[in-house]
Amino acid sequence: MQPSFTPAHRGGTGEPLVCVHGFTDTWRTWQLVLEPLQRHHDVLAVTLAGHAGGPPIAGEASATLLAEAVERAMDDAGFHTAHLLGNSLGGYVALQLAERGRARTVVALAPAGGWAHGDDSYVHTLEHFTTTQELVKAAVPYVDRIVATPEGRRTATQFIAVNFEHIPAELIAHQMLGVARCDAVQPLIELARREGWHVEPQRIHCPLRFVWGTDDRLLPWPAAAARYRESFPQADWLALDGVGHCPQLDVPERTAQLVLEHTARAHQVAS
């Protein structure tokens, strides 16, 4: 297949909502939740810098690189502030944007950076992405055959979703090819090893909702959430039984409901 990788998707009407995907993914990770979200929001789903379809990374990666690129996309869309929805690395970026005053609310789905101080298990997660990209690059010539069978689709999605049968084969193939074409893998891994993940809770004042799958194989619940649970005890915390790392793919209807519930509550309070 010859996939098309684009920098962003925009659709719908209502208050602005910006969706930020995870490491090595693209904006299309939100495909299964776009329809319900767009009934209530002007949705901008962006592709992160260095990812397939996203803006290139020029020079050495910095701690603010990804957030600044999303800010530019928000500016171009006319969004001074927006509701933010992020998964994994995108959840961390959403919290960075909240620090910078760009968030009306945040829904973070298994955000990166939540490991407790002194917990170095994140190193194994970083190694996973290096290994996975190498394997996916080798599998690129066989992508169509892999996604043509339930067994192949199960293998391709085993680290991101427990429930995979409803995910279109074309979307899985797109994600695999996106992983293979992600130029940000080594620059962002080197950045994470060098600087880690830092969030300043005292600078975040918007309503927060954290959502974690209990069967997350990349950022296991609750260990990978320890720092955020300590830093944001006032946030809404929801654990989804039998759900993996990407709830937007695993249980899209439930995920959309949780996002819309959060943004609607904030709107009611504001008005």
MARDO-722108 format. One record per residue (C-alpha): x, y, z; residue in three letters. Coordinates in Angstrom, 2 decimals. Each point is the difference from the previous one (the first is absolute). Layout:
MARDO-722108
[[X,Y,Z],ALA];
...
***
This chain:
MARDO-722108
[[0.00,0.00,0.00],MET];
[[1.03,3.63,-0.54],GLN];
[[-1.16,1.91,3.10],PRO];
[[-0.51,3.73,0.18],SER];
[[1.55,1.69,3.02],PHE];
[[-1.25,3.50,0.73],THR];
[[0.83,2.58,2.69],PRO];
[[-3.50,0.36,1.42],ALA];
[[-3.73,-0.58,-0.25],HIS];
[[-2.65,2.56,0.82],ARG];
[[-3.77,-0.39,0.14],GLY];
[[-3.14,0.65,2.02],GLY];
[[-1.46,3.01,1.76],THR];
[[-0.02,1.28,3.56],GLY];
[[2.69,0.83,2.52],GLU];
[[3.51,-0.87,-1.24],PRO];
[[1.44,-3.39,0.88],LEU];
[[3.57,-0.94,-0.86],VAL];
[[0.96,-3.70,-0.15],CYS];
[[3.64,-1.02,0.45],VAL];
[[1.13,-3.55,-0.78],HIS];
[[2.68,-2.16,1.59],GLY];
[[3.60,-0.86,-0.87],PHE];
[[0.47,-1.32,-3.59],THR];
[[-3.72,0.39,-0.75],ASP];
[[-1.85,2.52,-2.23],THR];
[[-3.17,2.07,0.35],TRP];
[[-2.00,-2.92,-1.39],ARG];
[[0.16,-1.78,3.35],THR];
[[-3.11,2.13,0.73],TRP];
[[-1.90,-1.24,-3.06],GLN];
[[-2.48,-2.12,1.97],LEU];
[[-0.97,2.84,2.36],VAL];
[[-0.10,2.89,-2.46],LEU];
[[-3.67,-0.27,-0.94],GLU];
[[-1.44,0.34,3.53],PRO];
[[2.58,2.62,0.99],LEU];
[[-0.73,2.10,-3.09],GLN];
[[-3.70,0.16,0.82],ARG];
[[0.92,2.19,2.97],HIS];
[[3.41,1.48,-0.80],HIS];
[[2.11,1.66,-2.66],ASP];
[[2.60,-2.78,0.00],VAL];
[[3.63,0.45,-1.02],LEU];
[[1.94,-3.27,0.04],ALA];
[[3.69,0.68,-0.57],VAL];
[[2.99,-2.11,-0.96],THR];
[[2.95,0.61,2.30],LEU];
[[3.31,1.34,-1.25],ALA];
[[2.30,-2.70,-1.36],GLY];
[[-2.88,-2.42,-0.55],HIS];
[[-1.34,-1.17,-3.35],ALA];
[[-1.77,2.98,-1.56],GLY];
[[1.02,2.43,2.74],GLY];
[[2.49,2.88,-0.16],PRO];
[[3.67,-1.05,-0.03],PRO];
[[2.28,0.31,2.99],ILE];
[[2.70,2.53,-0.78],ALA];
[[3.14,-0.37,2.09],GLY];
[[0.16,-1.62,3.44],GLU];
[[-3.32,-0.81,1.64],ALA];
[[-0.89,2.17,2.97],SER];
[[-2.40,-0.56,2.89],ALA];
[[-2.45,2.54,-1.44],THR];
[[0.29,-1.00,-3.66],LEU];
[[-3.22,-2.00,-0.28],LEU];
[[-2.14,2.40,2.03],ALA];
[[1.24,2.97,-2.00],GLU];
[[-0.89,-1.71,-3.28],ALA];
[[-3.52,-0.73,1.26],VAL];
[[-0.30,3.62,1.12],GLU];
[[0.85,1.14,-3.53],ARG];
[[-2.71,-2.29,-1.36],ALA];
[[-2.46,1.45,2.52],MET];
[[0.97,3.53,-1.00],ASP];
[[-0.48,-0.83,-3.66],ASP];
[[-3.46,-1.38,0.83],ALA];
[[-0.90,3.14,1.97],GLY];
[[-0.09,-1.84,3.34],PHE];
[[1.44,2.13,2.81],HIS];
[[-1.19,-2.66,2.45],THR];
[[-1.70,-3.35,-0.50],ALA];
[[-1.09,-3.13,1.74],HIS];
[[2.92,-2.43,-0.28],LEU];
[[-0.14,-3.75,-0.47],LEU];
[[3.27,-1.93,0.00],GLY];
[[1.13,-3.60,0.08],ASN];
[[3.35,-1.23,1.34],SER];
[[2.68,2.47,-1.19],LEU];
[[-2.89,2.17,-1.22],GLY];
[[-1.44,0.01,3.52],GLY];
[[3.29,1.34,1.30],TYR];
[[0.04,2.66,-2.73],VAL];
[[-3.58,0.95,0.95],ALA];
[[1.17,0.60,3.57],LEU];
[[2.90,2.09,-1.30],GLN];
[[-2.49,2.10,-1.97],LEU];
[[-2.11,0.39,3.15],ALA];
[[3.09,1.38,1.75],GLU];
[[0.27,2.54,-2.80],ARG];
[[-3.59,1.17,0.49],GLY];
[[-1.36,-1.53,-3.21],ARG];
[[-2.43,-2.51,1.57],ALA];
[[-3.64,0.47,0.99],ARG];
[[-0.04,-3.61,1.22],THR];
[[2.22,-3.05,-0.40],VAL];
[[-0.93,-3.64,-0.44],VAL];
[[3.21,-2.04,0.19],ALA];
[[-0.19,-3.64,-1.08],LEU];
[[2.91,-1.86,1.61],ALA];
[[2.36,2.98,-0.27],PRO];
[[3.74,-0.54,-0.07],ALA];
[[2.11,1.43,2.80],GLY];
[[-1.92,-1.37,2.97],GLY];
[[2.64,-2.33,1.38],TRP];
[[0.96,0.61,3.62],ALA];
[[3.32,1.70,0.74],HIS];
[[2.68,-2.68,0.00],GLY];
[[-2.05,-2.43,-2.10],ASP];
[[2.15,-0.74,-3.05],ASP];
[[-2.45,-2.42,-1.65],SER];
[[-0.62,2.67,-2.63],TYR];
[[3.37,-1.03,-1.50],VAL];
[[-1.54,-3.33,-1.02],HIS];
[[-2.91,1.86,-1.59],THR];
[[2.44,2.07,-2.05],LEU];
[[1.80,-3.17,-1.08],GLU];
[[-3.35,-1.43,-1.07],HIS];
[[-0.47,2.79,-2.53],PHE];
[[3.45,-0.52,-1.49],THR];
[[-0.56,-3.72,-0.37],THR];
[[-3.53,0.43,-1.29],THR];
[[1.04,2.42,-2.72],GLN];
[[2.71,-2.39,-1.18],GLU];
[[-2.50,-2.86,-0.16],LEU];
[[-2.64,2.07,-1.77],VAL];
[[2.48,1.26,-2.57],LYS];
[[0.83,-3.62,-0.81],ALA];
[[-3.71,-0.78,-0.27],ALA];
[[-0.88,2.87,-2.36],VAL];
[[0.08,-2.14,-3.19],PRO];
[[-2.53,-2.37,1.60],TYR];
[[-2.37,2.50,1.62],VAL];
[[-2.98,-0.81,-2.21],ASP];
[[0.34,-3.71,0.72],ARG];
[[0.43,0.61,3.72],ILE];
[[-3.19,2.04,0.39],VAL];
[[-1.98,-2.38,-2.22],ALA];
[[-0.34,-2.56,2.81],THR];
[[-1.35,0.23,3.56],PRO];
[[3.25,-1.50,1.27],GLU];
[[2.04,2.66,-1.79],GLY];
[[-2.19,2.82,1.28],ARG];
[[0.25,-1.39,3.53],ARG];
[[3.79,-0.06,-0.21],THR];
[[0.14,3.52,-1.43],ALA];
[[-2.18,1.48,2.74],THR];
[[1.06,-2.06,3.02],GLN];
[[1.75,2.88,1.77],PHE];
[[-2.66,2.64,-0.61],ILE];
[[-3.41,-1.67,0.33],ALA];
[[-1.66,-2.96,1.66],VAL];
[[-3.09,0.21,-2.21],ASN];
[[1.19,0.13,-3.61],PHE];
[[-2.61,-1.74,-2.13],GLU];
[[-1.85,3.24,-0.85],HIS];
[[3.12,1.93,-1.07],ILE];
[[0.07,0.21,-3.82],PRO];
[[2.81,-1.90,-1.67],ALA];
[[0.87,3.08,-2.06],GLU];
[[0.45,2.06,3.17],LEU];
[[2.27,-2.62,1.55],ILE];
[[2.09,-0.07,-3.18],ALA];
[[0.19,3.79,0.04],HIS];
[[1.24,-0.04,3.58],GLN];
[[2.64,-2.62,-0.74],MET];
[[1.34,2.02,-2.92],LEU];
[[-0.12,3.12,2.16],GLY];
[[2.22,-1.70,2.58],VAL];
[[2.46,-0.97,-2.74],ALA];
[[0.12,3.59,-1.31],ARG];
[[0.31,1.75,3.38],CYS];
[[3.24,1.99,-0.06],ASP];
[[-0.44,1.11,3.61],ALA];
[[0.72,-3.35,1.64],VAL];
[[3.70,0.43,0.78],GLN];
[[-0.02,3.80,0.57],PRO];
[[-2.87,-0.25,2.50],LEU];
[[1.43,-3.07,1.73],ILE];
[[3.32,1.80,0.43],GLU];
[[-1.87,3.02,1.35],LEU];
[[-1.93,-2.14,2.48],ALA];
[[3.18,-1.69,1.22],ARG];
[[1.71,3.35,0.34],ARG];
[[-2.73,2.11,1.57],GLU];
[[-2.91,-2.24,1.00],GLY];
[[-3.55,1.37,0.20],TRP];
[[-0.75,3.07,2.06],HIS];
[[-3.38,1.54,0.77],VAL];
[[-0.55,2.88,2.41],GLU];
[[-3.35,-0.75,1.70],PRO];
[[-0.24,3.44,1.59],GLN];
[[-0.24,1.54,-3.47],ARG];
[[-2.98,-2.13,-1.07],ILE];
[[-3.36,1.38,1.04],HIS];
[[-2.50,-1.49,-2.45],CYS];
[[-2.24,-3.03,0.70],PRO];
[[1.89,-3.28,-0.50],LEU];
[[-1.17,-3.52,-0.68],ARG];
[[2.43,-2.93,-0.10],PHE];
[[-1.15,-3.25,-1.61],VAL];
[[2.03,-3.21,0.20],TRP];
[[-0.65,-3.53,-1.24],GLY];
[[0.67,-2.66,2.61],THR];
[[1.52,-2.24,-2.70],ASP];
[[2.41,2.63,-1.33],ASP];
[[3.16,-1.85,-1.07],ARG];
[[2.09,3.08,-0.78],LEU];
[[-0.75,2.19,3.03],LEU];
[[-1.36,-2.45,2.58],PRO];
[[-2.69,1.18,2.39],TRP];
[[0.44,1.19,2.71],PRO];
[[3.82,0.04,0.14],ALA];
[[0.49,2.22,-3.05],ALA];
[[-2.47,2.54,1.41],ALA];
[[1.62,0.41,3.41],ALA];
[[1.47,3.47,-0.46],ARG];
[[-3.16,1.43,-1.57],TYR];
[[-2.22,-1.45,2.71],ARG];
[[2.19,1.70,2.60],GLU];
[[0.18,3.28,-1.93],SER];
[[-3.67,0.22,-1.02],PHE];
[[-2.11,-1.53,2.78],PRO];
[[-2.84,2.40,-0.86],GLN];
[[-0.33,-1.37,-3.55],ALA];
[[-2.61,-2.49,-1.14],ASP];
[[1.64,-3.43,-0.06],TRP];
[[-1.62,-2.83,-1.96],LEU];
[[1.32,-3.54,-0.47],ALA];
[[-1.57,-1.96,-2.85],LEU];
[[-0.08,-3.74,0.69],ASP];
[[1.28,-2.19,-2.80],GLY];
[[1.22,2.90,-2.14],VAL];
[[3.46,0.52,-1.45],GLY];
[[2.28,2.93,-0.70],HIS];
[[-2.14,1.76,-2.63],CYS];
[[-3.60,0.23,1.24],PRO];
[[-0.96,2.02,-3.08],GLN];
[[0.65,-3.13,-2.05],LEU];
[[-0.88,-2.61,2.61],ASP];
[[-3.37,1.37,1.17],VAL];
[[-0.74,3.01,-2.24],PRO];
[[-3.62,0.55,1.02],GLU];
[[0.87,0.01,3.69],ARG];
[[2.98,2.25,-0.60],THR];
[[-2.02,2.57,-1.95],ALA];
[[-2.62,-0.03,2.77],GLN];
[[2.63,0.69,2.66],LEU];
[[1.47,2.89,-1.98],VAL];
[[-3.35,1.62,-0.76],LEU];
[[-1.15,-0.42,3.60],GLU];
[[3.11,1.84,1.20],HIS];
[[-0.16,2.86,-2.49],THR];
[[-3.75,0.47,0.52],ALA];
[[0.41,0.21,3.76],ARG];
[[2.68,2.66,-0.36],ALA];
[[-2.20,1.95,-2.41],HIS];
[[-2.90,-0.07,2.45],GLN];
[[2.24,1.27,2.82],VAL];
[[1.40,2.77,-2.20],ALA];
[[-3.46,1.18,-1.06],SER];
***
